[in-house]
Amino acid sequence: MSFTKKLNINWRIIENVIFVFAFGFIMSDYWLYIYNSVKGKGFIGAVIDPISTHNYYKSVVAIIIMLNVTCLLWEILSLIIQLLKQERGNTQGYPKYKLIFKKVLVNYKPSFLALLIVELLPKLLLIHMFWIWFPYFQKIRLFTINLKWYSWIYAYLCLEFAIWVYHFGSHRVRFLWCLHAPHHSPTELNLTVNWVNFFAEGYYSTLVYLVILTLFGINPLMFVTIVFIATTWGMFAHVSERALKNGRLGILRHLIITPAHHRVHHARHPLYLDTNFATVIPLWDWIFGTLQPIKEDVRVDYGVTRELDVTNFCDLYFGEILLLYRDVKNARTLKNKFLYIVMPPGWEPACSAKTASALRRDFLKTNPALGITSRNRILSAIKFWSKMYKPAPVQASFASSVEKL
């Protein structure tokens, strides 16, 4: 066995040991929260105490957080129960539990190790860049909105626009995709996928949020609240099919981004690539044509389009950066080196047939009906009725210009 192969095996063992410790530590923390809630502290206190001071939004947030925690624990327990049932009678003893452990690794190892990296980073890197950059961006503020109820609606729609811009850029710029790709790498969607983020991605997202919210005049007192609302619902949108089978949430699927929408976003089928960038309100997805509902006849498989062993954490976390480095290094011209960095993932100097937009476009050529959304229907209706009710002089002028052509 070569030295490189031995090193790789030993490193994977070290990763697995770290995962076991991280899993035990984080799960014990969650169970402690549940235990304190039963005793009247924890969740119960977080819901009841704000009511006495009329801070009702804090109670709502506490309920959503508890819902996330409960779903997370149920996801993990249901997976273990399911695996035990599947392997009953098939294998016995050590091989049985080794197989179950491997399947747990596939589902949760990336999440727990990614969370551990963020928690163990030096304090300097953990300081939220929002508070560092905030004073400088206040200097470019042109106006500031008030704190009336309608201003909060405006502020949140501006935040959703900032989220859309940041998220769209993360999928369409190769360097930014290197930071975002770890989040899309897990082959099963569950609440712990929220933890799988490259630590440096927060710098980019914070920069985008600050620029857009400042230019749109959002009151600084609103920043933390609206971001917290979006983050809390965004976490819930990752809930697994084991905890919430359908995920469409009934009539709400027409009004908000549901777990079903976000499952589409994490899917690697050509129809689903680079869609549903919003977090709560799908307004900007609808306007820019990136809203894609889930289709019964198109399977949702999670993960990235390249071959990847998700239990190889180094490849999952740093693989895209290494691949970008290889492409930039091998590019023959300075122009192509730059384009590899800023063009979409899959772009090559010779062609762009492997980019997400090209793959989706090619798929829709043979399956156009699958890409039709409410936006297409409304725009088609507007186009139809505008032709029907066009004034007679305009119609005559249009007809004569066509005859001339």
C-alpha positions as CSV (number, residue, x, y, z in Angstrom):
1,M,0.0,0.0,0.0
2,S,1.4,3.4,-1.0
3,F,2.2,6.1,1.5
4,T,-0.5,8.4,0.0
5,K,-3.2,5.7,0.3
6,K,-2.2,5.0,3.9
7,L,-2.3,8.7,4.8
8,N,-5.8,9.0,3.2
9,I,-7.1,6.0,5.2
10,N,-5.7,7.3,8.5
11,W,-7.0,10.7,7.8
12,R,-10.5,9.4,7.2
13,I,-10.3,7.5,10.5
14,I,-9.4,10.7,12.3
15,E,-12.4,12.4,10.6
16,N,-14.7,9.7,11.8
17,V,-13.4,9.9,15.4
18,I,-13.9,13.7,15.4
19,F,-17.4,13.2,14.0
20,V,-18.3,10.8,16.8
21,F,-17.2,13.3,19.4
22,A,-18.9,16.3,17.7
23,F,-22.1,14.3,17.2
24,G,-22.2,13.3,20.9
25,F,-21.4,16.8,22.1
26,I,-24.0,18.6,20.0
27,M,-26.7,16.1,20.6
28,S,-26.2,16.2,24.3
29,D,-26.6,20.0,24.1
30,Y,-29.9,19.6,22.3
31,W,-31.2,17.1,24.8
32,L,-30.2,19.4,27.7
33,Y,-32.3,22.1,26.1
34,I,-35.3,19.7,25.9
35,Y,-34.7,18.7,29.5
36,N,-34.7,22.3,30.7
37,S,-37.8,22.9,28.8
38,V,-39.6,20.1,30.6
39,K,-38.6,21.8,33.9
40,G,-40.1,25.1,32.9
41,K,-37.0,26.8,31.6
42,G,-35.5,26.5,28.2
43,F,-38.3,26.6,25.6
44,I,-41.1,27.2,28.0
45,G,-39.4,30.3,29.5
46,A,-38.4,31.6,26.0
47,V,-42.1,31.5,24.9
48,I,-43.8,32.8,28.1
49,D,-41.4,35.5,29.4
50,P,-41.6,37.7,26.3
51,I,-45.4,37.7,26.5
52,S,-45.3,39.5,29.8
53,T,-43.2,42.3,28.2
54,H,-45.4,42.3,25.0
55,N,-42.4,41.2,22.9
56,Y,-44.6,38.7,21.1
57,Y,-42.2,38.3,18.1
58,K,-39.7,36.7,20.5
59,S,-42.2,34.1,21.5
60,V,-42.9,33.3,17.8
61,V,-39.1,33.0,17.2
62,A,-38.7,30.7,20.2
63,I,-41.5,28.5,18.8
64,I,-39.8,28.3,15.4
65,I,-36.5,27.5,17.0
66,M,-38.0,24.7,19.1
67,L,-39.7,23.4,16.0
68,N,-36.3,23.2,14.2
69,V,-34.7,21.5,17.2
70,T,-37.6,18.9,17.5
71,C,-37.5,18.2,13.7
72,L,-33.7,17.8,13.9
73,L,-33.9,15.3,16.7
74,W,-36.7,13.4,15.0
75,E,-34.7,13.3,11.7
76,I,-31.8,11.6,13.4
77,L,-33.8,9.2,15.5
78,S,-36.0,8.2,12.6
79,L,-33.0,7.5,10.4
80,I,-31.4,5.3,13.0
81,I,-34.7,3.4,13.6
82,Q,-35.2,3.0,9.9
83,L,-31.7,1.6,9.4
84,L,-32.2,-0.8,12.3
85,K,-35.4,-2.1,10.7
86,Q,-33.8,-2.4,7.3
87,E,-30.8,-4.4,8.6
88,R,-32.9,-6.7,10.8
89,G,-32.2,-10.3,9.7
90,N,-29.8,-9.2,7.0
91,T,-26.6,-8.8,9.0
92,Q,-25.8,-9.4,12.6
93,G,-23.3,-8.2,15.2
94,Y,-20.4,-5.9,14.3
95,P,-21.0,-5.8,10.5
96,K,-24.6,-4.7,11.1
97,Y,-23.6,-1.7,13.2
98,K,-20.7,-0.8,10.9
99,L,-23.1,-0.6,8.0
100,I,-25.5,1.6,10.0
101,F,-22.6,3.8,11.0
102,K,-21.5,4.3,7.4
103,K,-25.0,5.4,6.4
104,V,-25.1,7.8,9.3
105,L,-21.8,9.2,8.1
106,V,-23.2,9.9,4.7
107,N,-26.2,11.8,6.1
108,Y,-24.5,13.7,9.0
109,K,-20.7,13.7,8.9
110,P,-20.4,16.8,6.6
111,S,-22.8,18.8,8.7
112,F,-21.2,18.1,12.1
113,L,-17.6,18.6,10.9
114,A,-18.5,21.8,9.1
115,L,-20.1,23.1,12.3
116,L,-17.1,22.1,14.3
117,I,-14.7,24.0,11.9
118,V,-16.8,27.2,12.4
119,E,-16.9,26.8,16.2
120,L,-13.1,26.2,16.4
121,L,-12.0,29.1,14.2
122,P,-10.0,31.9,15.9
123,K,-12.1,34.6,17.5
124,L,-11.1,37.1,14.8
125,L,-12.7,35.1,12.1
126,L,-15.9,34.5,14.2
127,I,-16.5,38.3,14.5
128,H,-19.5,39.0,12.3
129,M,-18.3,41.2,9.5
130,F,-21.6,43.1,9.7
131,W,-20.5,45.0,12.8
132,I,-17.0,45.7,11.3
133,W,-18.3,47.1,8.0
134,F,-21.5,48.7,9.2
135,P,-20.2,52.1,10.2
136,Y,-18.5,52.6,6.8
137,F,-21.6,51.8,4.8
138,Q,-23.6,54.3,6.8
139,K,-21.7,57.1,5.0
140,I,-23.2,56.2,1.7
141,R,-26.8,56.1,3.0
142,L,-29.0,58.5,0.9
143,F,-32.1,58.2,3.1
144,T,-33.5,56.2,6.0
145,I,-37.1,54.8,6.2
146,N,-39.2,55.1,9.4
147,L,-40.3,52.2,11.7
148,K,-43.9,52.1,10.6
149,W,-45.5,48.7,9.9
150,Y,-45.4,49.2,6.1
151,S,-41.7,50.1,6.3
152,W,-41.0,46.7,7.8
153,I,-42.7,45.1,4.8
154,Y,-40.6,47.2,2.5
155,A,-37.4,46.4,4.5
156,Y,-38.1,42.7,4.3
157,L,-38.7,42.7,0.6
158,C,-35.4,44.6,0.2
159,L,-33.7,41.9,2.3
160,E,-35.2,39.2,0.1
161,F,-33.8,41.0,-2.9
162,A,-30.3,41.1,-1.3
163,I,-30.6,37.4,-0.5
164,W,-31.6,36.7,-4.1
165,V,-28.6,38.6,-5.5
166,Y,-26.2,37.0,-3.1
167,H,-27.6,33.5,-3.7
168,F,-27.8,33.9,-7.5
169,G,-24.2,35.1,-7.6
170,S,-23.1,32.1,-5.5
171,H,-24.4,29.8,-8.2
172,R,-23.3,31.8,-11.3
173,V,-19.8,32.9,-10.4
174,R,-17.2,30.1,-10.1
175,F,-15.2,31.5,-7.2
176,L,-18.3,32.3,-5.2
177,W,-19.6,28.8,-6.0
178,C,-16.4,27.3,-4.4
179,L,-17.6,29.0,-1.2
180,H,-21.2,27.9,-1.6
181,A,-20.7,24.3,-3.0
182,P,-20.1,22.6,0.4
183,H,-23.7,23.5,1.3
184,H,-25.0,21.7,-1.7
185,S,-22.7,18.7,-1.4
186,P,-24.7,16.5,1.1
187,T,-26.7,13.8,-0.7
188,E,-29.6,14.1,1.8
189,L,-31.3,17.2,2.8
190,N,-31.9,17.6,6.6
191,L,-31.7,20.4,9.1
192,T,-28.0,19.8,9.8
193,V,-27.2,20.9,6.2
194,N,-27.7,24.4,7.6
195,W,-24.3,23.9,9.3
196,V,-22.5,23.0,6.1
197,N,-21.1,26.4,5.0
198,F,-17.7,27.5,4.1
199,F,-16.7,30.0,6.8
200,A,-15.6,32.7,4.3
201,E,-19.0,32.7,2.5
202,G,-20.3,34.9,5.3
203,Y,-18.1,37.7,4.3
204,Y,-19.5,37.8,0.8
205,S,-23.2,37.5,1.9
206,T,-22.7,40.2,4.6
207,L,-21.2,42.6,2.1
208,V,-24.1,42.1,-0.4
209,Y,-26.7,42.6,2.4
210,L,-25.0,45.7,3.7
211,V,-24.7,47.4,0.3
212,I,-28.3,46.7,-0.8
213,L,-30.0,47.4,2.5
214,T,-28.0,50.6,3.0
215,L,-28.7,51.9,-0.5
216,F,-32.4,51.2,-0.1
217,G,-32.5,53.2,3.1
218,I,-33.3,50.4,5.5
219,N,-33.3,51.6,9.1
220,P,-30.3,50.1,11.0
221,L,-32.6,49.1,13.8
222,M,-34.4,46.7,11.4
223,F,-31.3,44.9,10.2
224,V,-30.9,42.2,12.8
225,T,-34.6,41.5,13.1
226,I,-35.3,40.9,9.4
227,V,-32.1,38.9,8.9
228,F,-33.0,36.7,11.9
229,I,-36.5,36.1,10.5
230,A,-35.1,35.0,7.2
231,T,-32.4,32.9,8.8
232,T,-34.9,31.1,11.1
233,W,-37.3,30.2,8.3
234,G,-34.3,29.3,6.0
235,M,-33.2,26.7,8.6
236,F,-36.6,25.1,8.7
237,A,-36.8,24.9,4.9
238,H,-34.0,22.3,5.1
239,V,-36.2,19.9,7.0
240,S,-35.9,16.3,5.7
241,E,-38.6,14.2,4.1
242,R,-38.5,11.9,7.1
243,A,-39.6,14.7,9.4
244,L,-42.0,16.4,6.9
245,K,-42.8,14.1,4.0
246,N,-44.6,16.4,1.5
247,G,-43.1,19.7,2.4
248,R,-45.5,21.7,0.2
249,L,-47.5,23.2,3.3
250,G,-50.8,23.2,1.4
251,I,-52.0,26.6,0.1
252,L,-48.9,28.3,1.6
253,R,-46.8,27.0,-1.3
254,H,-48.4,29.7,-3.4
255,L,-47.2,32.4,-1.0
256,I,-43.9,31.4,0.5
257,I,-40.8,29.3,0.0
258,T,-41.7,25.9,1.4
259,P,-39.4,23.0,2.2
260,A,-40.5,21.5,-1.1
261,H,-39.2,24.6,-2.9
262,H,-35.9,24.3,-1.2
263,R,-35.6,20.6,-2.0
264,V,-35.8,21.6,-5.6
265,H,-33.0,24.2,-5.0
266,H,-30.7,21.5,-3.6
267,A,-31.6,18.9,-6.4
268,R,-29.1,18.2,-9.2
269,H,-31.6,17.3,-11.9
270,P,-31.2,19.7,-14.9
271,L,-34.7,21.0,-14.5
272,Y,-34.0,22.1,-10.9
273,L,-30.5,23.6,-11.3
274,D,-30.1,27.2,-10.3
275,T,-33.7,27.8,-9.2
276,N,-35.6,29.0,-6.0
277,F,-33.0,31.3,-4.6
278,A,-35.4,33.1,-2.2
279,T,-35.6,32.3,1.5
280,V,-39.2,33.2,2.6
281,I,-41.0,35.2,-0.1
282,P,-40.6,34.0,-3.7
283,L,-41.3,37.5,-5.2
284,W,-37.9,38.0,-6.8
285,D,-37.6,34.4,-8.0
286,W,-41.0,35.0,-9.7
287,I,-39.9,38.3,-11.2
288,F,-36.6,37.0,-12.5
289,G,-37.9,33.7,-13.7
290,T,-36.0,31.4,-11.3
291,L,-39.0,30.0,-9.4
292,Q,-39.4,26.3,-10.0
293,P,-42.1,24.2,-8.3
294,I,-41.4,20.5,-7.5
295,K,-42.7,18.1,-10.2
296,E,-44.0,14.6,-9.3
297,D,-42.5,13.0,-12.4
298,V,-39.0,14.5,-11.9
299,R,-37.1,12.9,-9.1
300,V,-35.3,15.0,-6.5
301,D,-31.7,13.7,-6.0
302,Y,-29.5,15.9,-3.8
303,G,-25.9,16.9,-4.1
304,V,-23.6,18.5,-6.7
305,T,-23.3,17.3,-10.3
306,R,-19.6,16.1,-10.0
307,E,-18.6,12.8,-8.5
308,L,-18.1,13.2,-4.7
309,D,-17.8,10.9,-1.7
310,V,-19.6,13.0,1.0
311,T,-17.8,11.1,3.7
312,N,-14.5,12.5,2.4
313,F,-14.8,15.8,4.2
314,C,-11.7,17.4,2.7
315,D,-13.0,16.9,-0.8
316,L,-16.5,18.1,0.2
317,Y,-15.2,21.3,1.9
318,F,-12.2,22.2,-0.3
319,G,-12.6,20.2,-3.5
320,E,-14.2,23.0,-5.6
321,I,-11.4,25.4,-4.6
322,L,-8.7,22.8,-5.7
323,L,-10.5,22.2,-9.0
324,L,-10.7,25.9,-9.7
325,Y,-7.0,26.2,-8.9
326,R,-6.2,23.4,-11.3
327,D,-8.3,25.0,-14.1
328,V,-6.7,28.5,-13.6
329,K,-3.2,27.0,-13.5
330,N,-3.7,25.1,-16.7
331,A,-5.4,27.9,-18.6
332,R,-3.2,29.1,-21.4
333,T,-4.1,32.8,-21.5
334,L,-4.5,35.5,-18.8
335,K,-8.0,36.1,-20.1
336,N,-9.1,32.5,-19.6
337,K,-7.6,32.4,-16.2
338,F,-9.8,35.3,-15.2
339,L,-12.9,33.9,-16.9
340,Y,-12.5,30.6,-15.0
341,I,-12.8,32.6,-11.8
342,V,-15.8,34.8,-12.8
343,M,-17.8,32.6,-15.2
344,P,-20.4,30.1,-14.1
345,P,-19.3,26.6,-12.9
346,G,-18.9,24.2,-15.8
347,W,-17.7,27.0,-18.2
348,E,-14.8,26.2,-20.4
349,P,-13.0,28.3,-23.1
350,A,-14.2,26.0,-25.9
351,C,-17.9,25.9,-24.8
352,S,-20.4,26.5,-22.0
353,A,-22.5,23.4,-22.5
354,K,-21.8,22.1,-19.0
355,T,-23.1,25.1,-17.2
356,A,-26.3,24.8,-15.2
357,S,-28.2,27.2,-17.4
358,A,-27.2,25.3,-20.5
359,L,-28.1,21.9,-19.0
360,R,-31.5,23.2,-17.9
361,R,-32.1,24.9,-21.3
362,D,-31.3,21.7,-23.2
363,F,-33.6,19.6,-20.9
364,L,-36.5,22.1,-21.5
365,K,-36.1,21.8,-25.2
366,T,-37.5,18.3,-25.0
367,N,-39.7,18.9,-21.9
368,P,-41.0,22.5,-22.2
369,A,-44.1,21.9,-20.1
370,L,-42.1,21.1,-17.0
371,G,-40.6,24.6,-17.0
372,I,-43.9,26.5,-17.2
373,T,-44.8,28.4,-14.0
374,S,-47.5,30.9,-13.0
375,R,-45.2,33.7,-14.3
376,N,-45.2,32.2,-17.8
377,R,-49.0,31.9,-17.7
378,I,-49.5,35.5,-16.6
379,L,-47.1,36.9,-19.1
380,S,-48.7,34.9,-21.9
381,A,-52.1,36.1,-20.8
382,I,-50.9,39.7,-20.8
383,K,-49.4,39.3,-24.2
384,F,-52.6,37.7,-25.6
385,W,-54.9,40.4,-24.2
386,S,-52.6,43.2,-25.3
387,K,-52.9,42.0,-28.8
388,M,-56.7,41.5,-28.6
389,Y,-57.4,45.0,-27.3
390,K,-54.8,47.0,-29.3
391,P,-56.4,50.2,-30.7
392,A,-57.5,49.9,-34.4
393,P,-55.0,52.6,-35.7
394,V,-52.2,50.8,-34.0
395,Q,-53.3,47.5,-35.4
396,A,-53.5,49.0,-38.9
397,S,-50.1,50.6,-38.6
398,F,-48.7,47.3,-37.4
399,A,-50.4,45.5,-40.3
400,S,-49.0,47.9,-42.9
401,S,-45.5,47.7,-41.4
402,V,-45.7,43.9,-41.6
403,E,-46.8,44.1,-45.3
404,K,-43.8,46.4,-46.1
405,L,-41.5,43.8,-44.5
